[in-house]
Amino acid sequence: MNVIKLEKLDYIDVIRGIAILMVVVTHTAQQGLVKLPHLLSVSLSFGARGVQLFFIASAFTLFRSYKKRNKIEKNPVKNFFIRRFFRIAPIYYLGIIYYIFRIMYNLPYWQASQPHITIGNVISNFFYCHGLSPYWINSLVPGGWSITVEMFFYILFPFLFKRIENINSVFIFLNFTLLAKLVLQELFQHVSFISDSYLWREFIFYYFPSQLPIFALGIILYFLIENPDNIKLVKIKNLAFFFILLPLQIGSKFDFLYLNHIIFGIIFVVFALLLSKGKLNFLSKSFIRYIGKISFSIYIIHFIVIAWLAKFHLIDFCNNGLINLLLRFILILFFSVLISTLTYRLIEIPFQNLAKRIILKTENDN
């Protein structure tokens, strides 16, 4: 079997670079005792939506690569899961092991809303099913909620690929995800399976049904970049249903701290379209592309960097919140990029190459 070499899209690394910068800025702003101006603090909190930008980039690249490989590979589904496992697992397992180490030595660790980390939580993280529990979805490894959501999408992806043939079918799927999200959202306003109302509201935002429309938007992005005229293929009734469902997503009490992430997802699709057409070249700097390339490592590592900077009191430097924010961000980004460069070269690339060798062997053996 010949190995398929996909054309490298620089703007995807730019998208990932912007996404991780948004996330790091948000977590940087959450640190310190010297407060930022309220308006700035609220504005920086929107950087958390960088995770949704990651989801859009993921759905786009997966659909693009799977479409090409599906035509010539003998075992495209099995190969898909091999690639995805070796892409995510090594760095995420490293994060799990690191936080288990912190627990063993009674050091501070990411507990989210739990008083302590249970064996069940640890096991669920290893098998990526921690997204099924409000107590597990966002504890142990900081930001781990997005990993379980991503993995759930991987499980669903081959099924979706077989049934999504054009942009009209993606809009049908998008409408279905919005309707399902809305129904569940309204249901869970009245039915709660845990006593902690704050934790329950967070779970209903983080869990997979809430994020699935974002992945649908990423697939729409694929068809729009493939051919902008594809939008003309969407039936009027599907567009109308979408514009009816969209405003209904806003206003629930589950939107308590979040500007609706679906709206952000639509903005991100437009942003990615402009990047793909070379309209925002000022963002296509080599540094942004590079941090986009190592963004997954940065996503896991920057939480660890923040914790150690806090331990050595390198969070607040003066009584000016803006100066603290700038210095803190520079330090967090510098050490995160430095460490992530090592993990990318020593862990991510070798394991991705291992996946390629496994796939090549299994394809040739069949």
Backbone torsions as a table, in degrees:
resi	resn	phi	psi	omega
1	MET	NA	134.9	174.6
2	ASN	-83.3	136.4	178.8
3	VAL	-75.0	128.9	179.1
4	ILE	-79.7	125.6	176.6
5	LYS	-107.8	108.4	-178.2
6	LEU	-77.3	145.0	176.0
7	GLU	-61.7	130.5	-179.0
8	LYS	-75.5	129.7	178.6
9	LEU	-107.0	106.6	-176.9
10	ASP	-61.8	-33.2	-175.6
11	TYR	-68.9	-20.6	175.3
12	ILE	-69.6	-40.2	175.3
13	ASP	-65.5	-34.4	176.1
14	VAL	-63.5	-44.7	179.1
15	ILE	-59.4	-47.0	179.2
16	ARG	-64.8	-37.1	178.1
17	GLY	-63.3	-44.8	177.4
18	ILE	-63.1	-41.1	-178.7
19	ALA	-61.2	-46.9	-177.4
20	ILE	-71.4	-32.6	175.6
21	LEU	-63.7	-39.9	177.3
22	MET	-60.5	-45.6	-178.2
23	VAL	-65.1	-45.2	-178.2
24	VAL	-65.2	-40.0	178.4
25	VAL	-61.2	-43.4	179.4
26	THR	-60.7	-47.8	-178.5
27	HIS	-71.4	-26.9	174.0
28	THR	-66.7	-43.4	-177.0
29	ALA	-69.2	-21.5	-179.1
30	GLN	-77.9	-9.8	-176.1
31	GLN	-92.5	164.8	171.1
32	GLY	91.4	157.9	179.8
33	LEU	-94.6	-24.2	179.7
34	VAL	-82.9	116.6	-172.6
35	LYS	-77.5	148.9	174.0
36	LEU	-87.7	159.5	171.5
37	PRO	-54.2	141.5	-172.0
38	HIS	-56.9	-45.4	-178.2
39	LEU	-62.0	-41.5	178.6
40	LEU	-66.3	-41.4	-180.0
41	SER	-60.9	-44.2	178.2
42	VAL	-64.3	-43.0	-179.4
43	SER	-61.9	-43.8	-178.9
44	LEU	-68.3	-26.2	179.2
45	SER	-65.0	-24.5	178.4
46	PHE	-67.6	-14.6	176.6
47	GLY	-61.1	-19.9	176.6
48	ALA	-60.2	-23.3	178.2
49	ARG	-70.9	-3.0	172.4
50	GLY	-58.0	-27.7	177.1
51	VAL	-62.6	-41.3	177.5
52	GLN	-65.2	-32.5	175.4
53	LEU	-65.0	-37.8	173.6
54	PHE	-60.5	-43.8	-179.1
55	PHE	-61.8	-41.2	179.5
56	ILE	-64.4	-45.1	177.8
57	ALA	-61.7	-38.7	-179.6
58	SER	-64.2	-50.0	-179.5
59	ALA	-61.2	-40.9	179.3
60	PHE	-61.6	-52.0	-175.9
61	THR	-67.9	-36.4	178.9
62	LEU	-65.2	-44.3	-179.8
63	PHE	-64.1	-41.7	-179.2
64	ARG	-64.0	-48.8	-176.9
65	SER	-71.4	-39.9	-178.1
66	TYR	-66.4	-36.5	-179.9
67	LYS	-61.7	-39.7	179.6
68	LYS	-73.4	-44.2	-175.7
69	ARG	-74.1	-30.5	-177.4
70	ASN	-61.0	-25.3	-176.2
71	LYS	-75.0	-26.6	-172.9
72	ILE	-124.7	-17.3	-178.9
73	GLU	-79.9	145.8	179.1
74	LYS	-77.5	-33.1	-177.0
75	ASN	-127.9	64.4	-173.2
76	PRO	-62.3	-36.3	-178.5
77	VAL	-68.7	-48.4	178.7
78	LYS	-61.6	-42.6	179.5
79	ASN	-63.5	-36.9	178.0
80	PHE	-58.4	-47.8	-177.8
81	PHE	-70.8	-31.8	175.2
82	ILE	-63.6	-46.7	179.5
83	ARG	-61.6	-45.2	-176.8
84	ARG	-66.0	-40.4	-179.9
85	PHE	-63.2	-48.4	-177.5
86	PHE	-74.4	-13.4	174.4
87	ARG	-80.7	-39.0	-173.0
88	ILE	-97.4	-45.7	-167.8
89	ALA	-59.4	-48.1	-173.2
90	PRO	-55.7	-49.4	-178.5
91	ILE	-71.6	-39.3	-179.3
92	TYR	-67.4	-41.2	176.9
93	TYR	-63.7	-35.3	175.0
94	LEU	-60.2	-41.7	177.2
95	GLY	-63.5	-41.9	178.6
96	ILE	-61.7	-46.9	-179.1
97	ILE	-62.1	-41.0	179.3
98	TYR	-60.3	-45.2	-177.5
99	TYR	-73.6	-30.1	172.0
100	ILE	-63.2	-40.9	176.9
101	PHE	-58.7	-43.2	179.1
102	ARG	-63.5	-39.5	178.8
103	ILE	-64.1	-44.5	-178.2
104	MET	-60.2	-33.1	-177.6
105	TYR	-101.8	16.6	175.8
106	ASN	55.7	33.8	175.6
107	LEU	-91.2	157.9	178.1
108	PRO	-60.1	141.7	178.2
109	TYR	-145.0	173.6	-176.4
110	TRP	-79.5	105.8	-178.6
111	GLN	-99.0	-12.6	-173.1
112	ALA	53.7	-117.4	-176.9
113	SER	-104.3	7.0	-175.8
114	GLN	-91.9	143.7	174.5
115	PRO	-70.5	-27.0	176.5
116	HIS	-157.8	163.2	-179.8
117	ILE	-91.8	129.1	-178.8
118	THR	-95.6	163.0	175.7
119	ILE	-60.8	-39.6	178.4
120	GLY	-60.0	-38.6	178.2
121	ASN	-63.9	-45.5	-179.8
122	VAL	-61.4	-46.8	-179.3
123	ILE	-63.8	-41.2	-179.8
124	SER	-62.9	-35.3	176.7
125	ASN	-67.1	-38.8	178.5
126	PHE	-64.2	-30.6	-178.8
127	PHE	-104.2	9.8	173.5
128	TYR	61.8	23.0	179.3
129	CYS	-107.6	17.1	179.3
130	HIS	-67.9	-12.7	176.9
131	GLY	-72.0	-3.5	-180.0
132	LEU	-88.0	-10.3	-176.3
133	SER	-124.7	132.6	175.4
134	PRO	-60.4	-27.2	-178.1
135	TYR	-83.1	-18.5	-174.7
136	TRP	-109.4	-22.9	-166.8
137	ILE	-59.7	-32.3	-175.9
138	ASN	-135.1	43.4	174.6
139	SER	-131.8	170.1	-173.7
140	LEU	77.8	-77.1	178.0
141	VAL	-99.4	119.2	178.7
142	PRO	-56.2	135.8	-179.5
143	GLY	75.7	6.1	-176.9
144	GLY	-64.4	-16.2	178.9
145	TRP	-59.6	-36.8	-177.4
146	SER	-70.8	-27.3	179.7
147	ILE	-70.3	-44.7	178.9
148	THR	-66.2	-37.3	176.8
149	VAL	-63.0	-44.1	178.8
150	GLU	-60.9	-43.4	-179.3
151	MET	-65.2	-39.2	176.0
152	PHE	-61.1	-38.1	177.8
153	PHE	-66.3	-39.1	177.7
154	TYR	-58.6	-42.2	-179.6
155	ILE	-61.7	-39.0	-177.6
156	LEU	-80.4	-22.2	-167.5
157	PHE	-58.6	-51.4	-178.6
158	PRO	-57.1	-36.7	176.7
159	PHE	-63.2	-45.4	-179.8
160	LEU	-64.1	-41.4	-176.7
161	PHE	-59.5	-37.9	-178.7
162	LYS	-67.6	-26.4	-172.6
163	ARG	-105.5	-13.0	177.9
164	ILE	-99.3	103.9	-175.2
165	GLU	-102.8	-21.4	-177.7
166	ASN	-156.5	178.3	-175.1
167	ILE	-67.9	-27.8	178.3
168	ASN	-65.5	-41.0	178.9
169	SER	-68.8	-28.2	175.3
170	VAL	-67.9	-39.4	178.9
171	PHE	-65.3	-36.3	174.8
172	ILE	-61.7	-44.9	178.3
173	PHE	-63.7	-42.6	178.3
174	LEU	-59.1	-45.6	179.3
175	ASN	-62.3	-38.6	177.7
176	PHE	-63.2	-43.6	-179.1
177	THR	-66.1	-38.2	178.6
178	LEU	-66.9	-39.8	179.2
179	LEU	-67.2	-43.6	179.4
180	ALA	-63.5	-43.2	178.4
181	LYS	-59.9	-44.5	-177.6
182	LEU	-64.8	-45.4	-179.0
183	VAL	-63.0	-47.2	179.8
184	LEU	-65.2	-39.2	179.9
185	GLN	-60.7	-45.3	179.6
186	GLU	-69.2	-38.7	178.5
187	LEU	-61.6	-46.0	-174.7
188	PHE	-77.3	-5.6	169.6
189	GLN	-71.0	-25.7	-175.9
190	HIS	-108.7	-18.3	-179.9
191	VAL	-122.3	115.6	179.9
192	SER	-120.1	134.0	-177.8
193	PHE	-95.1	-2.0	176.3
194	ILE	-136.1	162.6	-175.8
195	SER	-84.3	-22.4	-177.9
196	ASP	-79.9	102.5	-174.5
197	SER	-67.1	-37.1	179.4
198	TYR	-64.5	-47.8	179.7
199	LEU	-62.5	-36.8	179.0
200	TRP	-65.6	-42.2	178.9
201	ARG	-64.7	-40.4	177.3
202	GLU	-61.6	-43.7	-179.1
203	PHE	-59.8	-41.9	-178.6
204	ILE	-68.0	-20.7	172.5
205	PHE	-82.5	-44.0	-173.4
206	TYR	-75.8	-29.1	-168.5
207	TYR	-69.1	165.1	-168.3
208	PHE	-56.8	-45.8	-178.4
209	PRO	-58.6	-30.6	179.6
210	SER	-71.4	-30.2	-175.7
211	GLN	-96.0	-15.0	-175.9
212	LEU	-58.6	-37.0	177.1
213	PRO	-59.1	-28.5	179.5
214	ILE	-66.1	-40.3	177.3
215	PHE	-65.7	-36.9	176.2
216	ALA	-60.7	-40.1	177.2
217	LEU	-63.5	-34.6	177.2
218	GLY	-64.9	-36.6	177.2
219	ILE	-70.8	-37.4	174.1
220	ILE	-59.4	-40.5	177.3
221	LEU	-57.7	-40.4	179.0
222	TYR	-57.9	-49.0	-177.2
223	PHE	-68.2	-33.5	179.3
224	LEU	-71.5	-36.8	178.0
225	ILE	-73.5	-36.8	177.4
226	GLU	-59.8	-42.7	178.4
227	ASN	-162.3	108.8	-179.0
228	PRO	-56.2	-26.7	-179.9
229	ASP	-70.1	-9.4	178.3
230	ASN	-58.6	-28.0	-178.2
231	ILE	-59.8	-26.1	179.5
232	LYS	-70.3	-14.9	-178.3
233	LEU	-84.7	-9.6	-179.7
234	VAL	-74.8	127.2	-179.6
235	LYS	-68.9	145.1	-177.2
236	ILE	-57.2	-39.7	-177.4
237	LYS	-64.5	-34.1	178.9
238	ASN	-72.4	-38.2	175.5
239	LEU	-65.2	-42.1	-179.4
240	ALA	-63.4	-42.6	179.1
241	PHE	-62.7	-39.0	178.3
242	PHE	-61.5	-45.6	-177.5
243	PHE	-73.7	-16.9	172.0
244	ILE	-79.9	-43.2	-177.3
245	LEU	-70.5	-31.7	-172.6
246	LEU	-58.5	-53.8	-179.2
247	PRO	-66.9	-21.9	179.5
248	LEU	-71.2	-17.1	178.8
249	GLN	-72.4	-17.4	-174.4
250	ILE	-101.9	141.4	174.4
251	GLY	114.4	-14.6	176.6
252	SER	-69.8	153.2	177.5
253	LYS	-65.6	-14.7	177.9
254	PHE	-75.4	-6.6	175.0
255	ASP	-88.5	18.4	-164.6
256	PHE	-51.0	-42.2	-178.6
257	LEU	-114.8	1.8	-168.5
258	TYR	-119.5	127.6	163.3
259	LEU	-66.3	132.0	-167.0
260	ASN	-50.0	124.5	-174.2
261	HIS	-71.5	-20.0	176.0
262	ILE	-67.0	-41.9	177.1
263	ILE	-61.1	-43.1	176.4
264	PHE	-60.1	-40.3	179.8
265	GLY	-59.5	-41.2	178.2
266	ILE	-64.9	-42.7	177.1
267	ILE	-60.9	-40.1	-179.2
268	PHE	-66.4	-34.8	176.9
269	VAL	-62.6	-45.0	177.0
270	VAL	-61.7	-43.6	178.5
271	PHE	-58.7	-46.4	-179.5
272	ALA	-66.2	-37.4	177.0
273	LEU	-61.5	-43.5	178.8
274	LEU	-63.8	-41.3	177.7
275	LEU	-62.0	-42.5	-177.6
276	SER	-65.2	-24.9	179.9
277	LYS	-93.9	5.8	178.8
278	GLY	73.1	23.7	-177.0
279	LYS	-85.2	-14.8	-177.3
280	LEU	-125.3	50.5	-174.7
281	ASN	-62.7	-21.9	-179.9
282	PHE	-65.1	-17.7	177.7
283	LEU	-88.9	-13.7	-174.1
284	SER	-85.0	53.2	177.8
285	LYS	-82.5	150.0	-177.2
286	SER	-60.4	-35.3	-179.6
287	PHE	-66.2	-42.5	179.2
288	ILE	-65.2	-40.6	177.3
289	ARG	-62.9	-38.5	-178.1
290	TYR	-67.4	-46.4	-179.9
291	ILE	-68.7	-23.9	172.6
292	GLY	-66.9	-36.4	179.6
293	LYS	-65.9	-37.3	-177.7
294	ILE	-103.6	19.5	-171.0
295	SER	-63.4	-33.0	-179.2
296	PHE	-66.4	-42.2	175.5
297	SER	-61.9	-43.4	179.9
298	ILE	-60.6	-39.2	-178.7
299	TYR	-57.1	-42.7	-179.9
300	ILE	-79.7	-41.3	-171.4
301	ILE	-73.1	-35.2	-170.3
302	HIS	-65.7	-27.2	174.8
303	PHE	-65.0	-40.1	179.5
304	ILE	-66.2	-42.4	178.3
305	VAL	-60.0	-45.3	179.3
306	ILE	-58.0	-44.8	-178.0
307	ALA	-62.3	-41.1	-178.5
308	TRP	-74.6	-34.3	174.8
309	LEU	-63.8	-39.2	177.6
310	ALA	-65.3	-39.0	-179.8
311	LYS	-61.2	-35.8	-179.7
312	PHE	-97.9	17.2	174.1
313	HIS	57.8	42.2	178.1
314	LEU	-109.8	45.0	-179.0
315	ILE	-111.6	-48.7	177.2
316	ASP	-112.4	133.1	-176.5
317	PHE	-117.8	-20.4	-178.9
318	CYS	-159.0	-171.8	-178.4
319	ASN	-91.4	7.1	179.3
320	ASN	-103.0	114.4	-176.8
321	GLY	-61.7	-36.8	-178.7
322	LEU	-67.8	-41.9	178.1
323	ILE	-65.3	-42.5	176.8
324	ASN	-58.3	-44.8	-179.6
325	LEU	-59.8	-46.5	-178.1
326	LEU	-63.9	-49.2	-179.0
327	LEU	-64.7	-41.2	179.7
328	ARG	-63.1	-43.9	-179.9
329	PHE	-63.1	-42.9	179.4
330	ILE	-60.3	-45.1	-179.7
331	LEU	-65.1	-47.1	-178.6
332	ILE	-62.2	-45.5	-178.6
333	LEU	-67.2	-41.5	-178.5
334	PHE	-60.1	-52.8	-177.3
335	PHE	-70.4	-33.3	177.6
336	SER	-65.8	-43.5	178.7
337	VAL	-66.8	-41.0	-179.8
338	LEU	-61.1	-51.6	-179.0
339	ILE	-68.0	-39.8	-178.2
340	SER	-68.1	-29.1	174.4
341	THR	-61.6	-41.3	178.5
342	LEU	-67.6	-46.9	-178.7
343	THR	-66.8	-33.3	177.6
344	TYR	-64.2	-45.7	-176.5
345	ARG	-77.8	-34.4	-174.6
346	LEU	-94.3	-20.0	-177.1
347	ILE	-121.9	-56.8	-174.0
348	GLU	-62.6	-54.3	-177.2
349	ILE	-62.4	-47.8	178.8
350	PRO	-58.3	-40.4	-179.4
351	PHE	-73.5	-32.5	174.1
352	GLN	-66.2	-38.0	176.5
353	ASN	-67.5	-35.6	175.9
354	LEU	-62.1	-42.5	177.5
355	ALA	-59.6	-41.4	179.0
356	LYS	-62.0	-40.9	-179.3
357	ARG	-68.3	-39.5	178.2
358	ILE	-63.2	-44.9	-180.0
359	ILE	-64.4	-43.3	179.7
360	LEU	-60.8	-41.9	-179.5
361	LYS	-67.1	-46.0	-178.5
362	THR	-67.5	-34.4	178.4
363	GLU	-67.9	-41.0	-179.1
364	ASN	-72.8	-25.9	-179.2
365	ASP	-77.4	-20.1	-177.6
366	ASN	-85.6	NA	NA
